[in-house]
Amino acid sequence: MKELLMLQNKLTGEIPANYAKCTTLTWFRINNNSLSGVVPAGLWGLPNVAIIDITSNQIEGPITSDIGNAKKLAQLFVSYNRLSGELPDEPDFRWQTST
């Protein structure tokens, strides 16, 4: 699987942990649902993911330091959730925020 697009489907529950094993995934877009819980371990750091979009859900917890493994990550959308903590400082990753 290369692209996971589940936009505006009124999905509930947690993000399945198996998605973190999809190392070929390039797009992970699950925005505008009612998903809750934390992002499964390993999902932040998928090696080929270019876009992570979890906007407008009820996701909790931190963005973990394994995001430094996502070397191809170009776009990260996380607004309108219940995330906590600070963005990890990764040596090869520059955070650019928009207002």
N, C-alpha and C positions, 0 to 999 in steps of 0.2 A: 504494500500500500504506500503510495506516495503522497496523496492529499486526503486529509480528513476534514470535510466541510459539513458541519451540522449547525447551520445558522437559523436562528429564529424558529426553533421547532418545539418550544415549550418543554424541553427535556428537563427532568428532575433527577435527583440522586447524585452520586459521586462520579467523577471521571474514572473509568475502568483502569486499573493498574496495568493491564496488558498493553495499553497504548504506549507506555514507556519502553516497551520492547521493540517498537516499530522503528528500527534504525534507518530505514529508507525513507521515512516520513520527511517531506519538505514543507508542507503546509499543515498546521494544526489550528483550525479555526472552529471554535465552538461558541461563538459570541451570541448574545441575546437569547439566553435560555434561563433556566432556574437551577443550574447545577450548583452543588454545595460541596463542602468538605475541602480537603487540601489537594493540590496538584500531586499526583503520584511521584514517588521517588524516581529520578532518572528522566522524567519527561522534560524538565527544563534544559537538560544537557544533551538532547538528541543530536548526534553529530551532523546530520544533514538538514536539519530544520532551518528554514529561512524565515518563516512567519509563525509566530505564536500569537493567537488572538483569543483571549478568554474574556473579553469585555462583556460587561452587563450580565453577570451571574451572581452567585453568592459564595464565591470561592474564598477560603480563608488560608491563613498561614503565610510563611515567608516565600520569597523567591530565593531558592537555595543556591549555594555557591557552585553547584555543578553546571549552572548556566554558562560557566567559562568553557565547558566542553562543546557548546553549540557554536562552533567556529563559523558556521554559515548563517547564523542568525542576523537578519537585516532589519526585521520589524518585530516589535514586541508591544502588544496592546493588552493592558491589564486593568484599565479604569473600570469604575463602578463594580467593585468587588469588596471583599473584606480582608484584603491582604495586609500583612503586618511586617514590621521590621524595616531594615534599610536595604537598598540595592547592594549586592555583593561587589566588592572591588576585585575585578579580575584584570590581570595584566594586559591581555590582548583585546579587551572589550571596552569600548567607549560608549557611555550612556549619553544619549541626546534626548532631551525632553522637549515636548511642545506644550505651549500654554493655550 
